[in-house]
Amino acid sequence: MSISRENSVIKMTWHLDEPDAHKLSTALEDQTDELADVIGLWEAENGLWSVEAYLKAGQNTDQALEIVRPLAETLGVTLQGYSHEVLSDRNWVAEGLKDLKPLSAGRFFIHGQHDRNERRGGGINIELDAGQAFGTGHHGTTLGCLIALDKVLKYQSPQNMLDLGCGTGILAIAAARATSRPVLASDIDPIAVQVTRANAKINNVGPLINAVTAVGTHHAVLQTRAPYDLIMANILAGPLMKLAPKITPLLTPKGRLILSGLLLHQAARIIARYRTQGLVLVSREELDGWATLTLVHP
């Protein structure tokens, strides 16, 4: 029987062996626009692991199963059963994110408010409040972008930067903190834009980050601020394919382009697509089944 309830949140939990749980949770992160507001991965009892999904408003259990079961079959993952729970109306995105542990990515150290005491010296500490947007650095795509950004900054000093599809604003904040230069951040989701602005203030780069709601590159500010000598786009393979002819002209002749949101098997297609726009691959990161690409004009 399908379970759906307005003004509440449904938490669905699948129980799997550890390797399968990691595969499924990583794949479900790519389905958040359609399935859930947050995905969680926890070690359970009896040697199993739990993958939790806090379903989006209006989503029901049958709809969720229609997404998860074929995905599990494609991944070769064996589901050991599932459970569901109707939760009271709270900010379950925050609940799901608040227990994420701090992590390092090159010079960057990402932590939540509850881990301020673990800040490290000698690097760049970035605090992210749990909110209704994604990009904490824990997903392979975001972590890959941070590592790629750290590499770019070792031999380039960008003056004008764009974070396309900013989510929590983590990449824009990292770039602004590292360079003390302005960054334009955009996202199709107005909530993500609000979260980016809030996180920018927390990290004392509010004046450096201009966050706007935009679909792709369709915003006057994105065009008037161009060209950029660094563009970061952590979105999905489909949009990156479509946006190639629009993103590339926004780069300076020596500008770098960091792309992610790509499964490993999608990387070659993206590289080929951007090669037709005159860009070549200079660096590639692979983490947890995801690829991050850095491209440049030859």
C-alpha positions in Angstrom: 0.0 0.0 0.0 1.3 3.4 -0.9 1.9 5.8 1.9 1.7 9.5 1.4 0.8 12.3 3.7 0.8 16.1 3.4 2.6 18.4 5.8 4.7 15.4 7.0 7.9 13.8 5.8 8.2 10.1 4.9 11.5 8.5 5.7 12.2 5.3 3.8 15.0 3.0 4.8 16.6 0.2 2.8 18.8 -2.5 4.4 21.8 -3.7 2.5 25.3 -5.2 2.8 28.0 -2.5 3.2 29.3 -2.5 -0.4 25.8 -2.4 -1.8 24.7 0.3 0.6 27.6 2.6 -0.6 26.7 2.0 -4.2 23.0 2.7 -3.7 23.5 5.8 -1.5 25.9 7.3 -4.1 23.5 6.6 -6.9 20.5 8.0 -5.0 22.4 11.3 -4.5 22.0 11.7 -8.2 18.2 11.3 -7.9 17.6 13.9 -5.2 15.7 16.3 -7.5 13.2 13.5 -8.1 13.2 11.4 -5.0 14.3 12.9 -1.8 15.5 16.0 0.1 18.4 14.2 1.7 20.0 10.7 1.5 21.6 9.2 4.6 24.0 6.2 5.0 24.4 4.5 8.4 25.8 1.3 9.8 23.0 -0.7 11.2 22.8 -4.0 13.2 23.6 -7.6 12.1 26.3 -6.5 9.7 23.9 -4.6 7.5 23.9 -0.9 6.5 20.9 1.4 6.2 20.3 3.8 3.3 17.7 6.5 4.3 15.7 8.8 2.1 13.6 11.7 3.3 11.1 11.8 0.5 10.2 15.1 -1.2 6.8 16.7 -0.5 4.1 14.9 -2.4 6.3 11.8 -3.0 4.9 8.5 -1.8 6.4 5.1 -1.1 5.2 3.5 -4.3 6.7 6.3 -6.4 10.0 5.9 -4.5 10.1 2.2 -5.0 9.6 2.7 -8.7 12.8 4.7 -8.7 14.9 2.6 -6.3 14.1 -0.9 -7.4 15.2 -0.5 -11.1 18.2 1.5 -9.9 19.2 -1.3 -7.5 18.8 -3.8 -10.3 21.0 -1.8 -12.7 23.7 -1.5 -10.0 23.5 -5.2 -9.2 22.5 -4.3 -5.7 20.5 -6.7 -3.5 17.9 -5.0 -1.3 17.4 -6.7 2.0 13.9 -5.2 2.5 12.8 -1.7 3.5 10.8 0.2 6.1 9.1 3.5 6.2 8.1 6.1 8.8 5.9 9.2 8.7 7.7 12.0 10.5 6.4 15.2 12.0 6.9 18.4 9.9 10.5 19.5 10.7 13.5 20.5 8.7 14.6 17.0 8.0 17.3 18.2 5.5 19.0 19.7 8.5 18.4 16.6 10.6 19.9 14.4 7.9 23.0 16.6 7.4 23.9 17.7 10.9 25.7 14.4 11.7 28.0 14.6 8.8 31.7 14.5 9.8 34.3 17.1 9.0 36.5 16.4 5.9 39.6 17.6 4.2 40.0 18.4 0.5 43.4 19.8 -0.3 43.7 23.2 1.6 40.0 23.1 2.5 38.5 21.8 5.7 34.7 21.5 5.7 32.8 21.3 8.9 29.4 22.0 10.5 28.6 24.4 13.3 28.8 21.5 15.8 32.4 20.8 14.8 33.9 24.2 15.1 36.3 22.9 17.8 37.8 20.6 15.2 38.9 23.5 12.9 42.5 23.1 11.8 45.3 25.6 11.5 47.2 26.3 8.3 44.3 25.7 5.9 41.0 27.2 4.9 38.1 26.2 7.2 34.6 26.4 5.8 31.5 26.0 7.9 28.3 24.9 6.3 25.0 25.1 8.1 22.6 22.2 7.3 19.9 23.7 5.1 17.5 22.9 2.3 20.2 22.7 -0.4 22.9 20.2 -1.4 26.7 20.1 -1.6 28.3 19.4 1.7 31.6 18.1 0.3 30.8 14.5 1.3 29.6 13.5 -2.1 32.2 12.3 -4.6 31.3 15.1 -7.0 31.6 18.0 -4.6 34.7 16.6 -3.0 36.2 16.1 -6.5 35.5 19.7 -7.3 37.2 20.9 -4.2 40.3 18.9 -4.9 40.2 20.2 -8.5 39.8 23.7 -7.3 42.8 23.3 -4.9 44.9 22.1 -7.9 43.9 25.0 -10.1 44.7 27.6 -7.4 48.3 26.2 -7.2 49.1 27.6 -10.6 46.4 30.2 -11.4 45.0 33.2 -9.5 41.5 33.6 -10.9 40.1 37.2 -10.8 36.5 36.5 -11.9 34.8 33.2 -11.1 31.4 31.5 -11.6 29.8 28.7 -9.6 27.1 27.3 -11.9 24.6 25.2 -9.9 25.9 26.4 -6.5 23.7 24.3 -4.1 25.0 25.2 -0.6 27.5 27.6 -2.2 30.4 25.4 -1.0 32.5 25.8 -4.2 31.9 29.6 -4.4 32.8 30.0 -0.8 35.9 27.9 -1.1 37.0 30.0 -4.2 36.3 33.3 -2.5 38.0 32.3 0.7 41.1 31.1 -1.1 41.4 34.1 -3.5 39.6 37.0 -1.8 38.1 37.6 -5.2 34.4 38.0 -6.2 32.4 34.9 -7.2 29.1 34.8 -9.0 27.0 31.8 -7.8 23.8 30.7 -9.6 21.2 27.9 -9.1 17.9 27.0 -10.6 16.5 26.6 -7.1 15.8 29.8 -5.2 16.2 28.0 -1.9 19.8 27.0 -2.8 20.5 30.7 -3.6 19.2 31.6 -0.1 21.3 28.9 1.5 24.4 30.1 -0.4 23.9 33.6 0.7 23.5 32.5 4.4 26.6 30.3 4.2 28.6 33.0 2.6 27.9 35.3 5.5 28.8 32.6 8.0 32.2 32.3 6.3 32.8 36.0 6.1 32.6 36.2 2.3 29.1 37.6 2.0 30.3 40.8 0.1 32.3 38.6 -2.3 29.6 36.3 -3.4 26.6 37.4 -5.5 24.1 34.5 -5.6 21.3 34.6 -8.2 18.5 32.3 -9.3 19.1 31.3 -12.9 18.3 28.5 -15.4 21.5 27.5 -17.0 23.3 30.6 -18.3 20.0 32.5 -18.8 20.6 35.5 -16.5 21.7 39.0 -17.4 24.2 39.1 -14.6 25.9 35.9 -15.8 26.4 37.4 -19.2 27.5 40.9 -18.1 30.0 39.5 -15.6 31.7 37.3 -18.3 34.3 36.4 -19.3 35.3 34.2 -16.3 38.8 32.7 -15.8 37.3 30.0 -13.6 33.9 28.3 -14.0 32.8 25.5 -11.8 29.7 23.5 -12.7 28.8 20.5 -10.5 25.5 19.5 -12.0 24.6 16.5 -14.2 25.8 15.0 -17.5 22.7 15.9 -19.4 22.7 19.6 -18.6 26.4 19.8 -19.1 26.0 18.3 -22.6 23.3 20.9 -23.5 25.2 23.8 -21.9 28.5 23.2 -23.6 28.0 25.8 -26.4 26.8 28.3 -23.8 29.4 27.8 -21.0 32.5 27.7 -23.2 32.1 31.3 -24.6 31.9 32.6 -21.0 35.5 31.5 -20.4 38.6 33.7 -20.9 41.2 32.3 -23.4 43.2 30.8 -20.5 40.3 30.1 -18.2 39.7 26.8 -16.4 36.5 24.9 -16.4 35.7 22.4 -13.6 32.8 20.0 -14.4 31.3 17.3 -12.2 28.1 15.4 -11.4 29.4 12.7 -13.8 29.4 9.0 -13.4 32.7 7.5 -14.6 31.2 6.1 -17.8 29.8 9.5 -18.7 33.2 11.3 -18.5 34.4 10.3 -22.0 31.2 11.7 -23.6 31.5 15.0 -21.8 35.2 15.3 -22.7 34.3 14.7 -26.4 31.5 17.2 -26.2 33.6 20.0 -24.8 36.4 19.2 -27.2 34.1 20.2 -30.0 33.9 23.6 -28.2 37.7 23.9 -28.3 38.5 22.7 -24.7 40.9 19.9 -23.7 41.2 17.9 -20.5 44.0 18.8 -18.2 43.1 17.0 -15.0 40.7 14.3 -13.8 39.6 13.2 -10.4 37.7 9.9 -9.7 36.0 9.4 -6.3 33.3 6.9 -5.3 32.3 6.2 -8.9 32.1 9.9 -9.9 34.4 11.9 -12.2 35.5 15.5 -12.0 37.1 17.1 -15.0 39.2 20.2 -15.4 39.4 21.6 -19.0 41.1 24.5 -20.6 41.6 26.1 -24.1 44.7 24.4 -25.5 
